[in-house]
Amino acid sequence: MERAKTDPRARLKRVNMETKEALAELDKTYKAPEKKEEKKDEMPDKFNAAPYSTGRVASSLTSTTMPTETVHQAAVLVRCLAPPNNIRISNTV
């Protein structure tokens, strides 16, 4: 039973010839899928936070393929649209 935890073929007692051929071909041609690197989402700060959310909560509730999200997160403004950190914006004319 210990071998069954690591080897999926350990529980196969009788296998017909067609299945043996299919498993042999699978062993020859199978390539493990490449792992995708997950991008870290940039967290918004007070300078580049947008007044709208990313929309992930709504899309995760209506889609079956997206992971479930339950927390709204402010969207991040593009760097060229956000004001630089060292410039103060005054309301006086």
C-alpha positions as CSV (number, residue, x, y, z in Angstrom):
1,M,0.0,0.0,0.0
2,E,2.9,2.4,0.5
3,R,3.8,2.0,-3.2
4,A,0.3,3.0,-4.2
5,K,0.8,6.4,-2.7
6,T,3.6,7.3,-5.1
7,D,3.0,4.9,-8.1
8,P,-0.5,5.2,-9.8
9,R,0.0,1.8,-11.5
10,A,0.4,-0.1,-8.2
11,R,-3.3,-0.9,-8.0
12,L,-3.5,-2.2,-11.6
13,K,-3.8,-6.0,-11.4
14,R,-4.9,-7.1,-14.8
15,V,-4.5,-4.8,-17.8
16,N,-5.4,-5.7,-21.4
17,M,-2.8,-5.3,-24.2
18,E,-4.4,-2.2,-25.6
19,T,-4.1,-0.4,-22.2
20,K,-0.5,-1.6,-21.8
21,E,0.3,-0.1,-25.2
22,A,-1.4,3.2,-24.4
23,L,0.4,3.5,-21.1
24,A,3.8,2.7,-22.7
25,E,3.2,5.3,-25.4
26,L,2.2,7.8,-22.7
27,D,5.4,7.1,-20.8
28,K,7.4,7.9,-24.0
29,T,5.6,11.0,-25.1
30,Y,4.4,12.7,-21.9
31,K,5.9,16.0,-21.0
32,A,5.2,17.6,-17.6
33,P,3.5,20.9,-17.9
34,E,5.7,24.0,-17.2
35,K,5.0,25.8,-14.0
36,K,3.8,29.4,-14.6
37,E,5.2,32.1,-12.5
38,E,2.4,34.0,-10.7
39,K,2.8,37.7,-10.9
40,K,2.6,39.6,-7.6
41,D,-0.1,42.2,-7.8
42,E,1.2,45.7,-7.1
43,M,-0.5,47.1,-4.0
44,P,-1.9,50.6,-4.4
45,D,-0.6,53.3,-2.1
46,K,-2.1,56.8,-1.5
47,F,-0.5,58.2,-4.7
48,N,-1.4,55.6,-7.3
49,A,-4.7,54.2,-5.9
50,A,-7.6,54.6,-8.4
51,P,-11.1,55.5,-7.2
52,Y,-12.4,52.3,-8.7
53,S,-11.7,48.6,-7.8
54,T,-10.0,45.9,-9.9
55,G,-13.3,44.1,-10.5
56,R,-12.0,40.7,-9.4
57,V,-14.8,40.2,-6.8
58,A,-17.6,40.6,-9.3
59,S,-15.8,38.5,-12.0
60,S,-15.0,35.7,-9.5
61,L,-18.7,35.5,-8.5
62,T,-19.9,35.2,-12.1
63,S,-17.1,33.0,-13.4
64,T,-16.4,29.4,-12.6
65,T,-12.9,29.5,-13.9
66,M,-11.5,32.3,-11.7
67,P,-10.5,31.8,-8.1
68,T,-12.8,33.2,-5.5
69,E,-12.1,36.7,-4.3
70,T,-14.0,38.3,-1.4
71,V,-12.1,41.5,-0.7
72,H,-12.3,44.6,-2.9
73,Q,-9.0,46.1,-3.8
74,A,-8.4,49.5,-5.4
75,A,-6.9,49.4,-8.8
76,V,-3.5,50.8,-9.5
77,L,-3.1,53.7,-11.7
78,V,-0.6,53.6,-14.5
79,R,2.7,55.3,-13.5
80,C,2.4,57.9,-16.2
81,L,-1.1,59.0,-15.0
82,A,-0.3,59.1,-11.3
83,P,1.3,62.4,-10.0
84,P,4.9,62.1,-8.9
85,N,5.5,61.7,-5.2
86,N,7.6,64.9,-4.8
87,I,5.1,67.3,-6.4
88,R,2.5,68.9,-4.2
89,I,-0.8,69.8,-5.8
90,S,-2.3,73.0,-4.3
91,N,-5.8,74.3,-4.8
92,T,-4.8,77.9,-4.8
93,V,-4.4,79.9,-8.0
